[in-house]
Amino acid sequence: MGDTPSFEESEAPPEAGLSHRSVYRLRAPFAGEVRDLRSEVDLYCYVGRRWLVKYRATSNEGFDAGPEIERFIRTGPWPGRPEVVDPNDVAALLPASSHAP
């Protein structure tokens, strides 16, 4: 990959008005060792006319996190959006008192 980080830009997955995606490829410490990484930043401006929403995901280069990132953006937390609970999420199946340490 070399020592110089690479960079690409595009629109983020459509979710709210103005959006921007930047992807950085670099070599940096991650999980206790220096690795080739892919770091994606998705920015949404003026969500609900009041918010800037930014999501960042970093993974090993070569790991395609794209589908999971897009799923998270489409279903994850947003200002004004009710929380969506995945029926397969074990934490959602436990009584509220079970979540406490």
C-alpha positions as CSV (number, residue, x, y, z in Angstrom):
1,M,0.0,0.0,0.0
2,G,2.9,2.4,0.5
3,D,3.4,5.0,3.2
4,T,1.2,7.7,1.6
5,P,-2.5,7.4,2.6
6,S,-4.9,7.3,-0.4
7,F,-8.2,9.1,-0.4
8,E,-11.5,8.9,-2.3
9,E,-14.7,10.9,-2.1
10,S,-18.3,10.3,-3.1
11,E,-21.9,10.7,-1.9
12,A,-22.9,8.8,1.1
13,P,-25.8,6.3,1.0
14,P,-29.0,8.3,0.6
15,E,-30.7,8.9,3.9
16,A,-30.9,12.6,4.4
17,G,-30.4,15.7,2.2
18,L,-26.8,16.7,1.8
19,S,-24.3,13.8,2.2
20,H,-20.7,13.1,1.7
21,R,-18.5,10.0,1.9
22,S,-14.7,10.0,2.3
23,V,-12.6,6.8,2.3
24,Y,-9.1,6.8,3.6
25,R,-6.6,3.9,3.0
26,L,-3.6,4.1,5.3
27,R,-1.2,2.1,7.4
28,A,-1.6,2.7,11.1
29,P,-1.8,1.0,14.5
30,F,-5.1,-1.0,14.9
31,A,-5.9,-3.8,17.3
32,G,-2.4,-3.8,18.8
33,E,-0.4,-3.9,15.5
34,V,0.3,-1.8,12.5
35,R,-2.0,-2.8,9.6
36,D,-3.3,-1.6,6.2
37,L,-6.6,0.0,7.0
38,R,-9.7,1.3,5.3
39,S,-11.5,4.1,7.2
40,E,-14.8,5.4,5.9
41,V,-16.5,8.6,7.1
42,D,-20.1,9.3,6.1
43,L,-21.4,12.9,6.8
44,Y,-25.0,14.1,6.6
45,C,-25.8,17.8,6.9
46,Y,-28.9,19.5,8.2
47,V,-30.7,16.3,9.3
48,G,-34.0,17.5,10.7
49,R,-32.7,21.0,9.8
50,R,-30.6,21.0,13.0
51,W,-28.1,18.2,13.0
52,L,-24.9,17.1,11.5
53,V,-24.6,13.3,11.6
54,K,-21.2,11.6,11.1
55,Y,-20.5,7.9,11.1
56,R,-17.0,6.5,10.9
57,A,-16.0,2.8,10.4
58,T,-12.4,1.5,10.3
59,S,-11.5,-2.0,9.3
60,N,-8.6,-4.0,7.9
61,E,-8.0,-3.3,4.2
62,G,-9.7,-6.0,2.1
63,F,-12.6,-6.5,4.5
64,D,-15.8,-5.3,2.8
65,A,-17.7,-3.6,5.5
66,G,-19.8,-1.6,2.9
67,P,-23.0,-3.6,3.2
68,E,-23.0,-3.5,7.0
69,I,-22.2,0.3,7.0
70,E,-25.1,0.9,4.6
71,R,-27.5,-1.2,6.7
72,F,-26.4,0.6,9.9
73,I,-27.0,4.0,8.2
74,R,-30.4,3.0,6.9
75,T,-31.6,1.5,10.2
76,G,-29.4,2.9,12.9
77,P,-29.9,5.8,15.3
78,W,-30.7,9.2,13.8
79,P,-32.1,12.4,15.4
80,G,-35.9,12.1,15.4
81,R,-35.9,8.5,14.3
82,P,-37.4,6.0,16.7
83,E,-35.0,3.3,17.8
84,V,-35.2,0.1,15.6
85,V,-34.6,-3.1,17.5
86,D,-33.2,-6.0,15.6
87,P,-35.3,-9.1,16.6
88,N,-32.1,-11.2,16.5
89,D,-30.3,-8.9,19.0
90,V,-29.9,-11.0,22.2
91,A,-29.8,-7.8,24.3
92,A,-33.3,-6.9,23.1
93,L,-34.6,-10.3,24.4
94,L,-33.3,-9.9,27.9
95,P,-35.3,-8.1,30.7
96,A,-34.1,-4.5,31.3
97,S,-32.8,-5.5,34.7
98,S,-30.4,-7.9,33.0
99,H,-28.5,-5.1,31.2
100,A,-27.2,-3.6,34.5
101,P,-23.6,-4.6,35.5
